[in-house]
Amino acid sequence: MYKHILIPTDGTEVAEKAVKAGIAYAAEALAKVTLFTAVPEYEPPGEGAILARKVVSMAEHDRESQRKAQATLAEGTRTAREAGVKFDTDYVQSNQPWSAIVAAAKRNGCDAIVMGSHGRKGISRLVHGSQAFDVLSHTDLPTLVVR
């Protein structure tokens, strides 16, 4: 039985479905969960932003990233509390969510991952990518993909 489950979310409907499924499983297994999200990295301002005086400092970006992460994880924390599941939250700034998910699972000592997938195929998958596929390709942890 798994004892510590990473549940990544980006706040989408499909991700929240996985959050609920992962928390329900954790409640039955008496497992702990870590709710995780990745927010975009800081992008240095380009010439246009500088000329338009729309420059965001790194500190401001960090504050906004923390706010976005807390908002994204809020529903999962409510669900975990209501289910009586022990949980932590974690977030990082990363432009490669799949890599951040794999690293978060290792960093937090998780023994399983439960995540959502949009189920994209063909051209859509080539254009938008598949975070779930990339996680499955780069981790040796058992991973449940919810659609």
C-alpha positions as CSV (number, residue, x, y, z in Angstrom):
1,M,0.0,0.0,0.0
2,Y,1.3,3.5,-0.8
3,K,2.1,5.8,2.1
4,H,2.9,9.1,0.5
5,I,1.2,10.2,-2.8
6,L,2.2,13.2,-4.9
7,I,-0.9,14.8,-6.5
8,P,0.1,17.5,-9.0
9,T,-2.5,20.0,-10.2
10,D,-2.7,22.9,-12.5
11,G,-6.2,23.8,-11.4
12,T,-7.9,22.6,-14.5
13,E,-11.1,20.4,-14.3
14,V,-9.2,17.3,-15.3
15,A,-6.5,17.9,-12.7
16,E,-9.0,18.6,-10.0
17,K,-10.7,15.2,-10.8
18,A,-7.3,13.6,-10.2
19,V,-6.9,15.5,-6.9
20,K,-10.3,14.2,-5.7
21,A,-9.4,10.6,-6.8
22,G,-6.0,10.7,-5.2
23,I,-7.3,12.1,-1.9
24,A,-10.1,9.5,-1.9
25,Y,-7.5,6.7,-2.4
26,A,-5.2,8.3,0.3
27,A,-8.1,8.3,2.8
28,E,-8.8,4.6,2.2
29,A,-5.0,3.7,2.3
30,L,-4.3,6.0,5.3
31,A,-1.7,7.7,3.2
32,K,-0.3,11.2,3.3
33,V,-0.5,13.4,0.2
34,T,1.6,16.2,-1.1
35,L,-0.4,18.6,-3.3
36,F,1.9,20.1,-5.9
37,T,1.9,22.7,-8.7
38,A,4.4,24.3,-11.0
39,V,4.1,27.9,-12.0
40,P,6.0,29.7,-14.8
41,E,9.6,30.8,-14.3
42,Y,10.6,34.4,-14.3
43,E,11.1,35.7,-17.8
44,P,13.5,38.7,-18.1
45,P,11.7,41.6,-19.6
46,G,12.2,42.3,-23.3
47,E,12.8,45.6,-24.9
48,G,9.1,46.3,-25.5
49,A,8.3,45.7,-21.8
50,I,11.1,48.0,-20.7
51,L,10.1,50.7,-23.1
52,A,6.4,50.4,-22.0
53,R,7.6,50.4,-18.3
54,K,5.9,47.1,-17.6
55,V,8.8,45.5,-16.0
56,V,8.1,42.9,-13.2
57,S,10.9,42.5,-10.7
58,M,12.0,39.0,-9.6
59,A,10.7,39.7,-6.1
60,E,7.3,40.7,-7.5
61,H,7.2,37.6,-9.7
62,D,8.1,35.4,-6.7
63,R,5.2,36.9,-4.7
64,E,2.8,36.5,-7.6
65,S,4.0,32.9,-8.1
66,Q,3.3,32.1,-4.5
67,R,-0.2,33.6,-4.8
68,K,-1.0,31.6,-7.9
69,A,0.3,28.4,-6.3
70,Q,-1.8,28.9,-3.2
71,A,-4.9,29.6,-5.3
72,T,-4.2,26.5,-7.5
73,L,-3.8,24.3,-4.4
74,A,-6.7,25.7,-2.4
75,E,-9.4,23.3,-3.6
76,G,-7.1,20.3,-3.0
77,T,-6.3,21.5,0.6
78,R,-10.0,21.9,1.3
79,T,-10.7,18.4,-0.1
80,A,-7.9,16.8,1.9
81,R,-9.0,18.5,5.2
82,E,-12.6,17.4,4.7
83,A,-11.5,13.8,4.0
84,G,-9.2,13.9,7.1
85,V,-6.2,13.2,5.0
86,K,-2.8,14.3,6.2
87,F,-1.3,16.6,3.6
88,D,1.5,19.1,2.6
89,T,1.7,21.5,-0.2
90,D,4.6,22.3,-2.5
91,Y,5.3,24.4,-5.6
92,V,8.1,25.4,-7.8
93,Q,8.7,27.8,-10.6
94,S,9.3,25.7,-13.7
95,N,8.5,25.9,-17.4
96,Q,8.7,22.1,-17.6
97,P,5.9,20.9,-15.3
98,W,6.6,17.2,-16.0
99,S,10.2,17.6,-14.8
100,A,9.1,19.6,-11.7
101,I,6.6,16.8,-10.9
102,V,9.2,14.1,-11.1
103,A,11.6,16.2,-8.9
104,A,8.8,17.0,-6.4
105,A,8.0,13.3,-6.0
106,K,11.7,12.6,-5.2
107,R,12.2,15.7,-3.0
108,N,9.1,14.9,-0.9
109,G,9.8,11.1,-0.6
110,C,6.6,10.1,-2.4
111,D,6.1,6.5,-3.4
112,A,3.3,7.1,-5.9
113,I,1.9,9.8,-8.2
114,V,-1.8,10.5,-9.1
115,M,-2.3,13.0,-11.8
116,G,-4.7,14.1,-14.5
117,S,-4.4,13.9,-18.2
118,H,-6.3,15.7,-21.0
119,G,-5.9,12.6,-23.2
120,R,-4.6,14.6,-26.1
121,K,-3.7,12.6,-29.2
122,G,-2.2,13.3,-32.6
123,I,-1.5,16.9,-33.6
124,S,-2.9,18.3,-30.4
125,R,-0.5,16.3,-28.4
126,L,2.4,17.4,-30.6
127,V,1.4,21.1,-30.2
128,H,0.4,21.1,-26.5
129,G,2.5,18.2,-25.2
130,S,1.5,15.7,-22.6
131,Q,2.8,16.2,-19.1
132,A,1.4,12.8,-18.0
133,F,3.2,11.0,-20.8
134,D,6.5,12.8,-19.9
135,V,6.1,12.0,-16.2
136,L,5.4,8.3,-17.1
137,S,8.5,8.3,-19.3
138,H,10.8,9.8,-16.6
139,T,9.8,8.2,-13.3
140,D,10.0,4.8,-11.9
141,L,7.2,5.5,-9.4
142,P,3.8,3.9,-9.8
143,T,1.7,6.6,-11.5
144,L,-2.1,6.6,-11.8
145,V,-3.4,8.8,-14.6
146,V,-7.0,10.0,-14.3
147,R,-9.0,11.3,-17.2
